[in-house]
Structures are given as structure tokens and as C-alpha cells.
Amino acid sequence: MSGKNLLEKLLDGADVEWVALGDVAKYSNIRIDSTGIDENNYVGVDNLLQNRAGKINSSYVPTEGRLIEYRPGDILIGNIRPYLKKIWLANQSGGTNGDVLVVRPTHESLSSGYLYQVLTDENFFAYNMQHAKGAKMPRGDKAKILEYKFPIPCPNNPKKSLEIQAEIVRILDSFTELTAELTAELTARKKQYNYYRDKLLSFEEGEVEWKALGEVATITIGEFVHKDKQDVNAKYPVYNGGRTATGYYDKYNNTGNKIIVSARGANAGFVNRLSSPYWAGNSCYSIGVVNEDSLNWNFVYYYLKQSEAKLIGIQQKGGIPAVSKKQMEEFLLPIPQLSEQERIVAILDKFDALTNSITEGLPREIELRQKQYEYYRDLLLSFPKPETALAASA
């Protein structure tokens, strides 16, 4: 069944009315005492997660004053930097502050689940940013948010309206539930991966030979990155101390099969690997093994990655955090037999593909399910829009 036919079948001839949010919902105006709040039910901007990912427990809990109450079924929206898309459908009662909007449905023909799907839509966040105030730290305009228009099927027939909304929510929830299951599976697999990685890379004293990294590998710092020479259409990624590529060059200064370690900045000590040619910036070490007949470069990568917390821990403090070349050269590396290195790499490669690869494994599956959800969300909310609603939502 095509998307259009699916929506038509759900409506079954029902009228659709576009309404302003403020006509069918309100902001919570009830206050509660801070004594009833803990890390689980206090919600601030900091413990709302980006990109509609819900919330986590708060690391900060107010100990005095009165807070804005929220109840199960309320929608909480982070009102600072709306482009971060922080939103949560409450399944409990609790408290929040003025930086989080608590939206509560008030119309008999509007369900919380349906309103949540409406407010997670890209159109709402785009509208919110369009009317936000402030440049460095934009804040949503509470009055304008209440003017946001969205569709409600046959609002004058609450029973039928809620049935249609419930079916839309059911379809969309099936995708989000699958994504949540896959995410939980990924979390479990990452724990399993870390367990086996630590076990495989733990060596008793005297079991293997240990050498300084500088004895068995070349460690070079990259070259200055000229932003004006970067080209999004160029072939070779540029790494300059961060976790991901910062741009692209039409030439490279490293041939690949290298481990890269951030040399300075907030990510100093972060470990990555690249099998194809790239340009290394001057905030990035490139590490290549000297003798591949005795040392597998991927084994070196896995050991350094396991030791990432240790590398970050040896940052030179004061000013810009940095890991010196001398510290890298003196870092001790175990050297088991090459056959053992290759066995360890083969096992960890499988775990790595399952837990980290964006082209295969669980991360890829999660990405596909998320895109599927977004496709159906856009489709199921694409009700016919009258000209008056078009003007009001601009």
C-alpha cells in the first residue's frame, strides 16, 4: 500500500482541521516543592538528550524553591538551543525549570502520544528555530510556539479522532520500539566487546615481551591544515586531532594503515585508525609499524584503543591539553607472537564491525530503522493543508 493510500485509509473520509497548539494544549502552571524531586524525576535541559532520544537521570537536583510540575502524558521540550531537538514524553510525575517547556494536551480530541509525534517532527523544530530569540544561545519563543499549527483529524468527533491518532501512534511506536530494542542490544554487545577486548589484551608479567612504542613504530605529527584549501568534493579526509574528519583535501600525506592519536585539544589521547590515504593535521599523530613481519598494525590499534583512558590521563595540563611525542614514544606495548596478534585482531574485528560499523552490524540497522521511522512519521502527518494553515505556520 502506498503512503498516500495508507493515510487515506486511516482517515476514511474524515475531515482534518489545522489548529494552533495553544487552542488544544497549555503550558503547565502548577508548582511543586523541591523536596519531592530526585535525580530520576528532575528534568533539566542537561539531562534531556539530543535528537529526540528522551532523558537520562540528572546529575544535579535542586534542593530549594518550587519547580514546574510535569505529569505522565506531558511533553517536555528543551527550550534552549531548539536545534538540539530535546524532547521527551513523560511517563512519570516530576519537576523541571523554566528552561524546559511542559506542554499538556487539554482538548478531548487530542492524545498525548499523537501530540508528541507532531512535536518531534522536523517541521516543528524548524518553526521553533525560525522564531527563536538570541544568537549565541537561542531560546524558543513560548508565545510563538503556542501559535504553531498542526492537523487533528475530525476534532468534533473525539472517539473517531482518538482512534485515528491511536493507529498513527501505534505504527510509529512499532518503529521506535524496534529501534530501542536494537539500541539495547548494541549496548549489551559493546559491554561484551569491551570484556573480551580487555581479556584478550591482558598479559601477565613475563608472558610476552614489552617494548616502547617508539622502538617498534614511527610516530609523526601532521602538517598545518589550510581551511581555504579544503574541498567537500575532494577525495582524501583531513584529520586534525578530532574524532572525525574535519574536511577533505585533493592530496594526502599518509598512505593509510596507520593509527592516529589526537595530540592536543579537548580530544587529546583519542585513538582512531585509517586504512586508506588521508591528510594528518598538526594536532594529530600518525603511527605506523616499522616491521609488519613481527607486528600487526591493527593489534597496535586495539591495544592503544584499550589504553585510551590511560593516554587521556597522561595529558599535560595547563593551557591546551596535550599528549607529547615523548610520552607516545615511551608508551609500553606488549608484543606477543605474530600469530597470536592476528588471532586477537580477527576476533576483535568481528566485534568492532558489529558494534561500531556504520555500513554493517547493529549501528547500520539502527540507522535504517530510524530513517524508516522518520519516513513514516512524515508520511502519516502529511494531512491536506489549507492555505490559511500554510500562512500561519510560516
WOKAVEN-V486262 format. One record per residue. N is the residue number from 1. RES is the residue in three letters. D_CENTER is the distance of its C-alpha to the mean C-alpha in Angstrom with 1 decimal. Layout:
BEGIN
n:N res:RES d_center:D_CENTER
n:N res:RES d_center:D_CENTER
END
This chain:
BEGIN
n:1 res:MET d_center:32.3
n:2 res:SER d_center:30.9
n:3 res:GLY d_center:28.3
n:4 res:LYS d_center:31.0
n:5 res:ASN d_center:33.3
n:6 res:LEU d_center:30.8
n:7 res:LEU d_center:30.4
n:8 res:GLU d_center:34.2
n:9 res:LYS d_center:34.8
n:10 res:LEU d_center:32.6
n:11 res:LEU d_center:34.5
n:12 res:ASP d_center:37.8
n:13 res:GLY d_center:39.5
n:14 res:ALA d_center:38.1
n:15 res:ASP d_center:37.9
n:16 res:VAL d_center:34.7
n:17 res:GLU d_center:34.7
n:18 res:TRP d_center:32.2
n:19 res:VAL d_center:32.0
n:20 res:ALA d_center:30.7
n:21 res:LEU d_center:28.1
n:22 res:GLY d_center:30.7
n:23 res:ASP d_center:33.3
n:24 res:VAL d_center:31.6
n:25 res:ALA d_center:29.3
n:26 res:LYS d_center:29.5
n:27 res:TYR d_center:27.8
n:28 res:SER d_center:28.6
n:29 res:ASN d_center:31.6
n:30 res:ILE d_center:32.3
n:31 res:ARG d_center:32.1
n:32 res:ILE d_center:31.9
n:33 res:ASP d_center:32.9
n:34 res:SER d_center:30.5
n:35 res:THR d_center:32.4
n:36 res:GLY d_center:30.7
n:37 res:ILE d_center:27.2
n:38 res:ASP d_center:25.3
n:39 res:GLU d_center:21.9
n:40 res:ASN d_center:21.1
n:41 res:ASN d_center:22.2
n:42 res:TYR d_center:21.6
n:43 res:VAL d_center:18.7
n:44 res:GLY d_center:18.0
n:45 res:VAL d_center:15.5
n:46 res:ASP d_center:14.1
n:47 res:ASN d_center:13.4
n:48 res:LEU d_center:12.0
n:49 res:LEU d_center:8.2
n:50 res:GLN d_center:6.5
n:51 res:ASN d_center:6.7
n:52 res:ARG d_center:9.3
n:53 res:ALA d_center:7.9
n:54 res:GLY d_center:11.2
n:55 res:LYS d_center:12.4
n:56 res:ILE d_center:13.3
n:57 res:ASN d_center:16.8
n:58 res:SER d_center:17.8
n:59 res:SER d_center:19.2
n:60 res:TYR d_center:21.6
n:61 res:VAL d_center:24.1
n:62 res:PRO d_center:26.9
n:63 res:THR d_center:30.3
n:64 res:GLU d_center:32.5
n:65 res:GLY d_center:32.8
n:66 res:ARG d_center:31.9
n:67 res:LEU d_center:28.5
n:68 res:ILE d_center:27.5
n:69 res:GLU d_center:27.7
n:70 res:TYR d_center:25.3
n:71 res:ARG d_center:26.3
n:72 res:PRO d_center:25.1
n:73 res:GLY d_center:24.3
n:74 res:ASP d_center:23.4
n:75 res:ILE d_center:20.3
n:76 res:LEU d_center:18.6
n:77 res:ILE d_center:17.0
n:78 res:GLY d_center:15.8
n:79 res:ASN d_center:18.5
n:80 res:ILE d_center:17.6
n:81 res:ARG d_center:15.7
n:82 res:PRO d_center:15.3
n:83 res:TYR d_center:13.2
n:84 res:LEU d_center:10.1
n:85 res:LYS d_center:10.9
n:86 res:LYS d_center:11.2
n:87 res:ILE d_center:13.5
n:88 res:TRP d_center:15.0
n:89 res:LEU d_center:18.2
n:90 res:ALA d_center:20.2
n:91 res:ASN d_center:22.0
n:92 res:GLN d_center:24.0
n:93 res:SER d_center:25.9
n:94 res:GLY d_center:25.0
n:95 res:GLY d_center:24.9
n:96 res:THR d_center:22.9
n:97 res:ASN d_center:23.8
n:98 res:GLY d_center:24.5
n:99 res:ASP d_center:21.1
n:100 res:VAL d_center:19.9
n:101 res:LEU d_center:21.7
n:102 res:VAL d_center:23.1
n:103 res:VAL d_center:24.1
n:104 res:ARG d_center:26.8
n:105 res:PRO d_center:28.4
n:106 res:THR d_center:32.2
n:107 res:HIS d_center:33.6
n:108 res:GLU d_center:35.1
n:109 res:SER d_center:33.7
n:110 res:LEU d_center:30.0
n:111 res:SER d_center:27.8
n:112 res:SER d_center:24.7
n:113 res:GLY d_center:22.7
n:114 res:TYR d_center:23.8
n:115 res:LEU d_center:23.1
n:116 res:TYR d_center:19.5
n:117 res:GLN d_center:19.0
n:118 res:VAL d_center:20.8
n:119 res:LEU d_center:18.7
n:120 res:THR d_center:15.3
n:121 res:ASP d_center:16.9
n:122 res:GLU d_center:16.1
n:123 res:ASN d_center:19.8
n:124 res:PHE d_center:19.5
n:125 res:PHE d_center:16.7
n:126 res:ALA d_center:18.8
n:127 res:TYR d_center:21.9
n:128 res:ASN d_center:20.5
n:129 res:MET d_center:19.6
n:130 res:GLN d_center:23.0
n:131 res:HIS d_center:24.8
n:132 res:ALA d_center:22.9
n:133 res:LYS d_center:25.0
n:134 res:GLY d_center:24.6
n:135 res:ALA d_center:23.4
n:136 res:LYS d_center:21.6
n:137 res:MET d_center:20.2
n:138 res:PRO d_center:20.5
n:139 res:ARG d_center:21.2
n:140 res:GLY d_center:21.6
n:141 res:ASP d_center:25.3
n:142 res:LYS d_center:26.1
n:143 res:ALA d_center:29.3
n:144 res:LYS d_center:27.8
n:145 res:ILE d_center:25.0
n:146 res:LEU d_center:27.9
n:147 res:GLU d_center:29.4
n:148 res:TYR d_center:26.6
n:149 res:LYS d_center:28.2
n:150 res:PHE d_center:27.1
n:151 res:PRO d_center:29.2
n:152 res:ILE d_center:30.8
n:153 res:PRO d_center:33.0
n:154 res:CYS d_center:36.6
n:155 res:PRO d_center:36.0
n:156 res:ASN d_center:39.8
n:157 res:ASN d_center:39.5
n:158 res:PRO d_center:37.1
n:159 res:LYS d_center:37.6
n:160 res:LYS d_center:36.9
n:161 res:SER d_center:34.0
n:162 res:LEU d_center:32.2
n:163 res:GLU d_center:33.0
n:164 res:ILE d_center:31.3
n:165 res:GLN d_center:28.3
n:166 res:ALA d_center:28.1
n:167 res:GLU d_center:28.2
n:168 res:ILE d_center:25.4
n:169 res:VAL d_center:23.2
n:170 res:ARG d_center:24.4
n:171 res:ILE d_center:23.4
n:172 res:LEU d_center:19.9
n:173 res:ASP d_center:19.5
n:174 res:SER d_center:20.6
n:175 res:PHE d_center:17.6
n:176 res:THR d_center:15.1
n:177 res:GLU d_center:17.2
n:178 res:LEU d_center:17.2
n:179 res:THR d_center:13.4
n:180 res:ALA d_center:13.5
n:181 res:GLU d_center:16.3
n:182 res:LEU d_center:14.7
n:183 res:THR d_center:11.7
n:184 res:ALA d_center:14.5
n:185 res:GLU d_center:16.5
n:186 res:LEU d_center:13.9
n:187 res:THR d_center:13.8
n:188 res:ALA d_center:17.6
n:189 res:ARG d_center:17.9
n:190 res:LYS d_center:16.0
n:191 res:LYS d_center:18.5
n:192 res:GLN d_center:21.2
n:193 res:TYR d_center:20.3
n:194 res:ASN d_center:20.4
n:195 res:TYR d_center:23.6
n:196 res:TYR d_center:25.4
n:197 res:ARG d_center:24.2
n:198 res:ASP d_center:25.6
n:199 res:LYS d_center:28.7
n:200 res:LEU d_center:29.4
n:201 res:LEU d_center:29.0
n:202 res:SER d_center:31.2
n:203 res:PHE d_center:34.8
n:204 res:GLU d_center:37.8
n:205 res:GLU d_center:40.1
n:206 res:GLY d_center:42.6
n:207 res:GLU d_center:40.8
n:208 res:VAL d_center:39.6
n:209 res:GLU d_center:40.4
n:210 res:TRP d_center:38.1
n:211 res:LYS d_center:38.0
n:212 res:ALA d_center:36.5
n:213 res:LEU d_center:33.7
n:214 res:GLY d_center:35.9
n:215 res:GLU d_center:38.7
n:216 res:VAL d_center:36.9
n:217 res:ALA d_center:34.4
n:218 res:THR d_center:34.5
n:219 res:ILE d_center:32.1
n:220 res:THR d_center:31.9
n:221 res:ILE d_center:30.1
n:222 res:GLY d_center:29.0
n:223 res:GLU d_center:30.5
n:224 res:PHE d_center:29.8
n:225 res:VAL d_center:27.3
n:226 res:HIS d_center:28.9
n:227 res:LYS d_center:26.4
n:228 res:ASP d_center:29.2
n:229 res:LYS d_center:29.6
n:230 res:GLN d_center:26.1
n:231 res:ASP d_center:26.0
n:232 res:VAL d_center:23.1
n:233 res:ASN d_center:25.6
n:234 res:ALA d_center:26.7
n:235 res:LYS d_center:26.3
n:236 res:TYR d_center:25.2
n:237 res:PRO d_center:21.9
n:238 res:VAL d_center:22.2
n:239 res:TYR d_center:20.7
n:240 res:ASN d_center:21.6
n:241 res:GLY d_center:20.3
n:242 res:GLY d_center:16.5
n:243 res:ARG d_center:14.0
n:244 res:THR d_center:14.1
n:245 res:ALA d_center:17.0
n:246 res:THR d_center:18.0
n:247 res:GLY d_center:20.4
n:248 res:TYR d_center:23.2
n:249 res:TYR d_center:26.9
n:250 res:ASP d_center:29.9
n:251 res:LYS d_center:31.0
n:252 res:TYR d_center:29.8
n:253 res:ASN d_center:31.0
n:254 res:ASN d_center:29.8
n:255 res:THR d_center:30.7
n:256 res:GLY d_center:27.8
n:257 res:ASN d_center:27.9
n:258 res:LYS d_center:26.9
n:259 res:ILE d_center:24.7
n:260 res:ILE d_center:23.1
n:261 res:VAL d_center:22.6
n:262 res:SER d_center:21.4
n:263 res:ALA d_center:24.7
n:264 res:ARG d_center:23.9
n:265 res:GLY d_center:21.5
n:266 res:ALA d_center:18.6
n:267 res:ASN d_center:17.5
n:268 res:ALA d_center:21.1
n:269 res:GLY d_center:21.5
n:270 res:PHE d_center:18.3
n:271 res:VAL d_center:19.6
n:272 res:ASN d_center:18.8
n:273 res:ARG d_center:21.3
n:274 res:LEU d_center:22.5
n:275 res:SER d_center:25.1
n:276 res:SER d_center:26.0
n:277 res:PRO d_center:27.5
n:278 res:TYR d_center:25.4
n:279 res:TRP d_center:26.3
n:280 res:ALA d_center:25.7
n:281 res:GLY d_center:25.7
n:282 res:ASN d_center:27.7
n:283 res:SER d_center:24.9
n:284 res:CYS d_center:24.4
n:285 res:TYR d_center:26.7
n:286 res:SER d_center:27.4
n:287 res:ILE d_center:29.0
n:288 res:GLY d_center:31.3
n:289 res:VAL d_center:33.6
n:290 res:VAL d_center:37.3
n:291 res:ASN d_center:38.8
n:292 res:GLU d_center:36.8
n:293 res:ASP d_center:39.8
n:294 res:SER d_center:39.0
n:295 res:LEU d_center:35.4
n:296 res:ASN d_center:32.4
n:297 res:TRP d_center:29.8
n:298 res:ASN d_center:27.0
n:299 res:PHE d_center:28.5
n:300 res:VAL d_center:28.3
n:301 res:TYR d_center:24.6
n:302 res:TYR d_center:23.9
n:303 res:TYR d_center:26.1
n:304 res:LEU d_center:24.6
n:305 res:LYS d_center:21.0
n:306 res:GLN d_center:22.4
n:307 res:SER d_center:24.0
n:308 res:GLU d_center:21.0
n:309 res:ALA d_center:21.2
n:310 res:LYS d_center:24.9
n:311 res:LEU d_center:24.5
n:312 res:ILE d_center:22.2
n:313 res:GLY d_center:24.8
n:314 res:ILE d_center:27.6
n:315 res:GLN d_center:26.3
n:316 res:GLN d_center:29.2
n:317 res:LYS d_center:28.6
n:318 res:GLY d_center:30.1
n:319 res:GLY d_center:28.9
n:320 res:ILE d_center:26.2
n:321 res:PRO d_center:24.9
n:322 res:ALA d_center:26.2
n:323 res:VAL d_center:27.2
n:324 res:SER d_center:30.6
n:325 res:LYS d_center:32.0
n:326 res:LYS d_center:34.7
n:327 res:GLN d_center:32.2
n:328 res:MET d_center:30.6
n:329 res:GLU d_center:34.1
n:330 res:GLU d_center:35.2
n:331 res:PHE d_center:32.2
n:332 res:LEU d_center:33.8
n:333 res:LEU d_center:32.9
n:334 res:PRO d_center:34.5
n:335 res:ILE d_center:36.3
n:336 res:PRO d_center:37.2
n:337 res:GLN d_center:39.1
n:338 res:LEU d_center:37.5
n:339 res:SER d_center:37.7
n:340 res:GLU d_center:35.8
n:341 res:GLN d_center:33.1
n:342 res:GLU d_center:32.8
n:343 res:ARG d_center:32.7
n:344 res:ILE d_center:29.8
n:345 res:VAL d_center:27.9
n:346 res:ALA d_center:28.5
n:347 res:ILE d_center:27.1
n:348 res:LEU d_center:24.0
n:349 res:ASP d_center:23.3
n:350 res:LYS d_center:23.2
n:351 res:PHE d_center:20.8
n:352 res:ASP d_center:18.6
n:353 res:ALA d_center:18.7
n:354 res:LEU d_center:17.9
n:355 res:THR d_center:14.9
n:356 res:ASN d_center:13.4
n:357 res:SER d_center:15.0
n:358 res:ILE d_center:13.4
n:359 res:THR d_center:16.9
n:360 res:GLU d_center:18.0
n:361 res:GLY d_center:17.3
n:362 res:LEU d_center:14.7
n:363 res:PRO d_center:11.6
n:364 res:ARG d_center:13.8
n:365 res:GLU d_center:15.1
n:366 res:ILE d_center:11.8
n:367 res:GLU d_center:11.1
n:368 res:LEU d_center:14.7
n:369 res:ARG d_center:14.8
n:370 res:GLN d_center:12.0
n:371 res:LYS d_center:14.2
n:372 res:GLN d_center:17.2
n:373 res:TYR d_center:16.1
n:374 res:GLU d_center:15.5
n:375 res:TYR d_center:18.8
n:376 res:TYR d_center:20.7
n:377 res:ARG d_center:19.4
n:378 res:ASP d_center:20.6
n:379 res:LEU d_center:23.7
n:380 res:LEU d_center:24.6
n:381 res:LEU d_center:24.3
n:382 res:SER d_center:26.3
n:383 res:PHE d_center:29.5
n:384 res:PRO d_center:32.5
n:385 res:LYS d_center:32.2
n:386 res:PRO d_center:35.5
n:387 res:GLU d_center:36.3
n:388 res:THR d_center:36.4
n:389 res:ALA d_center:32.8
n:390 res:LEU d_center:31.7
n:391 res:ALA d_center:33.3
n:392 res:ALA d_center:32.0
n:393 res:SER d_center:28.3
n:394 res:ALA d_center:28.6
END
